[in-house]
């Protein structure tokens, strides 16, 4: 019987010239296309926007996040407004937004001395007491990284606290009263100060000289500044300030510009909180028909008593008695 060896046939697979490349080039090409689209989008925005709109875009990007609830994280969500690009945002719902920072150092008394690092409840009247209060406000602004947006000034009538815009941050949406998250956190942070002190407070809103324009309403800068001041009041109350602390809410429009050389400058758009001393609060209360000052009443009665009595007045009085 013959021995047959098995026949082994080797077949080589066909080689394709595409096998050496793989799919990595597709990922790189996709990244390149995304970068080009972003570049073209930036160039388009620079072409169609003016300087004020560019500043508004920068301010929105610095003060908003895609993780914010609602439509504030999406600048292209046109549902709340008529513009295809909404630069404002919806941060007015205080129930769904908490302050980013918690200020405790000035209320716990955890420093070296109680006079300098703890805010003692009560009425602040003297210049020294107001200076301590000013340092508290400045330190709180520092803790929320708002040093450039807060100005504090001690005056004979009280403490003046200015919360203003800058080239990075806008307090409100352009032409609206929607408070941005950055300044909402700032107001919520300083609200406990007005819970501790018993001084009366004036809240005033200010705009720049740019006239308010709306196709569907007759609203002017007067209504806009008043509405913004009231939103600041509501935010402070939500942060813990008693409602009775506020003596007056006023809208000043553009009648009190900080930068008169540049009427449209960002620092002119601001909210002012004026902490009144007791004499200043009494003068304001008497000016608007509140309880009259006792000394003023006494002086008025004394002046009336010292007036000369005319004979005809006596005769008319006698005729009335008869």
C-alpha positions in Angstrom: 0.0 0.0 0.0 1.4 3.2 -1.1 2.0 6.0 1.5 0.4 9.3 0.5 1.5 12.5 2.2 -1.2 15.1 2.8 -1.2 18.0 0.5 -1.2 21.3 2.5 -2.4 24.4 0.5 -1.6 27.8 2.0 -3.7 30.6 0.9 -2.5 34.1 1.6 -5.2 36.7 2.5 -5.6 39.6 0.2 -4.0 42.8 1.5 -5.9 46.0 1.2 -4.1 49.3 1.0 -6.5 50.9 3.5 -5.4 48.7 6.4 -2.3 50.7 7.3 -4.3 53.9 8.1 -6.9 53.0 10.8 -9.5 55.4 12.0 -7.5 57.9 14.0 -7.5 60.4 11.2 -11.3 60.7 11.5 -11.0 61.9 15.1 -8.4 64.4 14.2 -10.4 65.7 11.3 -13.5 66.1 13.5 -11.5 68.1 16.0 -10.2 70.3 13.2 -13.6 70.9 11.9 -15.0 71.8 15.3 -12.1 74.3 15.8 -12.8 75.9 12.4 -16.5 76.2 13.2 -15.7 77.9 16.5 -13.3 80.2 14.8 -15.8 81.2 12.1 -18.5 81.7 14.8 -16.2 84.1 16.7 -15.3 86.0 13.5 -19.0 86.3 12.7 -19.9 87.7 16.1 -17.1 90.2 15.9 -18.4 91.3 12.5 -22.1 91.7 13.4 -21.8 93.1 16.9 -20.8 96.6 18.2 -18.6 97.4 21.2 -21.4 97.4 23.7 -22.8 94.1 22.5 -19.3 92.6 22.7 -19.0 93.8 26.3 -22.4 92.3 27.1 -21.3 88.9 25.6 -18.1 88.9 27.6 -20.0 89.8 30.8 -22.5 87.0 30.2 -19.8 84.4 29.6 -18.0 85.5 32.8 -21.1 85.3 35.0 -23.0 82.3 33.6 -22.5 78.6 33.4 -23.9 75.8 31.3 -24.7 74.0 34.6 -27.1 76.7 35.7 -30.8 75.7 35.9 -33.2 77.2 33.5 -32.4 79.1 30.4 -29.5 81.2 31.8 -27.0 78.6 30.8 -27.9 78.6 27.2 -27.4 82.0 25.4 -29.2 80.7 22.3 -32.4 79.8 24.1 -34.8 82.4 22.7 -37.9 81.2 24.6 -37.8 84.0 27.3 -37.3 86.9 24.9 -37.6 88.1 21.3 -33.9 88.2 20.5 -32.3 85.1 18.9 -29.4 85.5 21.3 -30.5 86.2 24.9 -27.6 87.8 26.8 -29.6 88.4 30.0 -30.5 85.2 31.8 -33.1 84.3 34.3 -31.7 84.6 37.8 -34.7 86.2 39.5 -35.9 83.0 41.1 -34.3 83.1 44.5 -35.8 79.8 45.6 -33.7 77.8 43.2 -30.5 79.7 43.6 -28.2 79.8 46.6 -25.4 82.1 47.3 -22.0 80.7 46.2 -20.2 81.9 49.3 -21.2 81.7 53.0 -19.9 84.6 55.1 -19.4 83.6 58.7 -16.2 85.2 60.0 -17.8 88.5 61.1 -20.8 86.8 62.8 -19.0 84.1 64.7 -16.5 86.3 66.5 -13.6 83.9 65.8 -10.8 86.5 65.5 -8.5 88.3 67.9 -10.9 91.1 69.1 -14.6 91.3 69.2 -14.7 95.0 68.2 -12.9 94.4 64.9 -14.0 91.0 63.7 -17.6 90.6 65.1 -20.6 92.7 64.0 -22.4 93.7 67.2 -26.1 94.1 66.7 -27.5 97.6 67.3 -27.6 101.1 65.9 -24.5 102.4 64.1 -24.2 106.2 64.6 -20.6 107.4 65.0 -18.0 107.6 62.3 -15.9 104.9 64.1 -18.9 102.5 64.2 -19.6 103.2 60.5 -15.9 102.6 59.7 -16.1 99.1 61.3 -19.2 98.4 59.3 -17.5 99.5 56.1 -14.6 97.1 56.8 -17.1 94.3 57.2 -18.8 95.0 53.9 -15.4 95.3 52.1 -14.2 92.0 53.5 -17.5 90.3 52.4 -17.0 91.7 48.9 -13.5 90.3 48.9 -14.6 86.9 49.9 -17.0 86.7 46.9 -14.3 88.2 44.6 -16.3 91.4 44.1 -13.7 94.0 45.2 -14.0 95.8 41.9 -17.7 96.0 42.0 -18.2 97.4 45.6 -17.4 100.9 46.8 -17.9 101.9 50.4 -17.8 105.5 51.6 -18.4 106.8 55.2 -20.3 110.1 55.2 -21.7 112.3 58.1 -25.2 111.0 57.2 -24.3 107.3 57.2 -22.6 104.6 55.1 -22.8 104.6 51.3 -22.4 101.2 49.6 -22.2 101.3 45.8 -22.7 98.1 43.8 -21.7 98.8 40.2 -21.0 97.2 36.9 -17.6 96.9 35.3 -16.3 95.6 32.0 -16.4 92.0 33.3 -19.7 91.8 35.2 -23.1 93.3 34.6 -25.5 93.5 37.5 -28.6 93.3 35.4 -29.5 92.2 31.9 -29.2 95.0 29.3 -32.4 97.0 29.3 -34.0 94.7 32.0 -34.2 94.0 35.7 -33.1 90.4 35.7 -30.3 90.2 38.3 -27.2 88.2 37.2 -26.1 85.3 39.4 -22.8 87.1 40.4 -24.5 90.1 41.9 -27.3 88.0 43.3 -24.7 86.1 45.3 -23.2 89.4 46.4 -26.5 90.8 47.7 -27.3 87.5 49.4 -23.9 87.6 51.1 -24.2 91.1 52.5 -27.9 90.8 53.5 -27.1 89.4 57.0 -25.3 92.7 57.7 -28.6 94.5 57.6 -30.2 91.9 59.8 -27.7 92.7 62.5 -27.8 96.5 62.4 -31.0 98.4 63.1 -30.3 101.5 60.9 -32.8 102.5 58.3 -31.8 101.9 54.7 -32.3 103.7 51.4 -32.0 101.7 48.1 -31.6 103.6 44.9 -31.2 102.4 41.3 -29.1 104.3 38.7 -28.7 103.8 34.9 -26.3 105.3 32.4 -27.3 107.9 29.9 -28.2 105.4 27.2 -32.0 105.8 26.7 -34.1 102.8 27.2 -35.6 101.7 23.9 -38.4 99.2 23.5 -40.7 98.6 20.5 -43.5 97.4 22.7 -43.6 99.7 25.7 -43.0 103.3 26.8 -40.7 102.3 29.6 -37.9 104.8 30.3 -34.8 104.8 32.5 -36.9 106.1 35.4 -39.0 102.9 35.5 -36.0 100.8 34.8 -33.9 102.2 37.7 -36.9 101.9 40.1 -37.5 98.3 39.1 -33.9 97.4 39.6 -33.8 99.0 43.0 -36.9 97.0 44.0 -35.3 93.8 42.7 -32.3 94.5 44.9 -34.6 95.1 47.9 -36.3 91.7 47.3 -33.0 90.0 47.0 -31.8 91.4 50.3 -35.0 90.4 52.0 -34.5 86.9 50.6 -31.0 86.9 52.1 -32.3 87.6 55.6 -32.7 91.4 55.9 -35.9 92.4 57.7 -38.4 94.2 55.4 -38.8 97.1 57.8 -35.2 98.1 57.5 -35.9 99.7 54.1 -37.1 103.3 54.5 -37.2 104.2 50.8 -36.7 102.7 47.4 -35.9 105.2 44.6 -35.1 105.3 40.9 -32.7 108.0 39.9 -32.4 107.2 36.2 -29.2 109.0 34.9 -29.5 112.1 37.1 -26.6 111.1 39.4 -23.8 109.8 37.2 -20.5 108.7 38.8 -18.5 109.3 35.7 -19.8 112.5 34.1 -17.0 112.4 31.5 -18.3 109.1 30.1 -22.1 109.1 30.6 -22.4 105.6 29.1 -19.7 104.1 31.2 -20.4 100.9 33.1 -19.8 102.3 36.6 -22.8 104.6 36.1 -25.1 101.5 36.1 -25.3 100.7 39.8 -27.4 100.1 42.9 -26.6 102.2 46.0 -27.4 101.1 49.6 -27.3 104.1 52.0 -27.3 103.1 55.7 -28.7 106.1 57.5 -27.8 107.4 61.0 -30.7 108.3 63.3 -30.6 112.1 62.6 -30.5 111.5 58.9 -33.5 109.1 59.0 -35.5 111.5 61.1 -34.9 114.3 58.6 -36.0 112.1 55.7 -39.0 110.9 57.6 -40.1 114.5 58.5 -39.5 115.6 54.9 -42.0 113.0 53.6 -44.7 113.6 56.2 -43.7 111.1 58.8 -43.7 111.8 62.6 -42.6 115.3 63.3 -39.5 116.0 65.3 -40.4 117.1 68.8 -37.9 119.9 68.8 -39.3 121.1 65.5 -42.8 121.1 66.9 -41.7 123.0 70.0 -40.0 125.6 67.9 -43.1 126.1 65.7 -45.4 126.5 68.7 -43.0 129.0 70.3 -42.8 131.0 67.1 -46.6 131.1 66.9 -46.9 132.2 70.5 -44.4 135.0 70.0 -46.3 136.5 67.0 -48.0 139.9 67.7 -51.7 139.9 68.2 -53.6 142.4 66.1 -56.7 144.3 67.2 -58.8 143.0 64.4 -57.9 139.4 65.4 -59.2 140.2 68.9 -62.4 141.7 67.5 -63.1 138.7 65.3 -62.4 136.4 68.2 -64.8 138.3 70.4 -67.5 138.2 67.7 -67.1 134.5 67.4 -67.5 134.1 71.2 -70.6 136.2 71.2 
